[in-house]
Amino acid sequence: MAHAQIAAFPRLAKENMQPNRMISGQGTLLARTMHDIRYDAIHDEFLVNNPFAYAILVFRGGTNGEEPPVRVIQGPKTKIGDSSRLEVDPVNNEILLPEGRAVLVFNRTDNGDVAPKRELRDAGSGGGIAVDPEHNLLLLGSGGNNKNPGRIRMFNRTASGNDKPLREIFGPKSGIVRALQMQVHPPTGYIAVTQPGESGTFVPGGTFVGFWHISDNGDVPPRFKLSGPKSTLIKPRGVAIIPQYKEVVVADMSLDRKSTRLNSSH
């Protein structure tokens, strides 16, 4: 069985370098499945899901060893199920969680069994989530397969109820099958999206990290993408943008090494 842990490495870690810190143990409340982790640089906190306990765990940025979370959002009022994606918006002090076909929104400082402050229904499912506070946008990726391809939906950031998307990116030119995890860079408006292909299959050329713009709409190809043998990507799952170093870090579930660091001039 996999051991539940979070390892903190130096930014330039490579090969067999050891982590600076390791967060693990029963006191952390971590589960062996963590498909998303988000860092709040303003408040120096990071957030992860525990999909088995139906919970959101919030840790201080310097957490080490068997240190418990500073806050836990959990309980029947939360409506949280086994979702494994989340996003934090430190500018507007919100935590956003895709749950089924809905998006649940909590106050950043919520703790315990609290009801969502806002809920967007019938928004899509199975993909990533990102918030662009500068352009007031909520971005959602939809999962799918080759028979029912996914898409990227863009909503007003405060959308709720049955509000409809402002724009959608989908179709054969987009190449999207599963928009699994995403990050947005508000100053440029670019969206980085991992495209690992259909679940359980591997199609050469069908896996990539694509970059679209928040103004894109309809069946449009990525503005640029990371793919091909030189990228070493096989099945990209996670992505992080580090603008100050002009880098994109991609986690790949099928590589022996866990992440690939790629330079970007965009």
Stockholm file with secondary structure:
# STOCKHOLM 1.0

chainA/1-266         MAHAQIAAFPRLAKENMQPNRMISGQGTLLARTMHDIRYDAIHDEFLVNNPFAYAILVFRGGTNGEEPPVRVIQGPKTKIGDSSRLEVDPVNNEILLPEGRAVLVFNRTDNGDVAPKRELRDAGSGGGIAVDPEHNLLLLGSGGNNKNPGRIRMFNRTASGNDKPLREIFGPKSGIVRALQMQVHPPTGYIAVTQPGESGTFVPGGTFVGFWHISDNGDVPPRFKLSGPKSTLIKPRGVAIIPQYKEVVVADMSLDRKSTRLNSSH
#=GR chainA/1-266 SS CCCCEEEECCTTCCTTCCCSEEEESGGGTCCSCCCCEEEETTTTEEEEEETTTTEEEEEETTCCBSCCCSEEEESGGGTCCSCCCCEEETTTTEEEEEETTEEEEEETTCCBSCCCSEEECSCCCEEEEEEETTTTEEEEEECCBTTBCCCEEEEETTCCBTCCCSEEECSTTTTCSCCCCEEEETTTTEEEEEECCSTTCCCTTSCEEEEEETTCCBSCCCSEEECSGGGTCSSEEEEEEEGGGTEEEEEETTSSSSEEEEECCC
#=GC SS_cons         CCCCEEEECCTTCCTTCCCSEEEESGGGTCCSCCCCEEEETTTTEEEEEETTTTEEEEEETTCCBSCCCSEEEESGGGTCCSCCCCEEETTTTEEEEEETTEEEEEETTCCBSCCCSEEECSCCCEEEEEEETTTTEEEEEECCBTTBCCCEEEEETTCCBTCCCSEEECSTTTTCSCCCCEEEETTTTEEEEEECCSTTCCCTTSCEEEEEETTCCBSCCCSEEECSGGGTCSSEEEEEEEGGGTEEEEEETTSSSSEEEEECCC
//
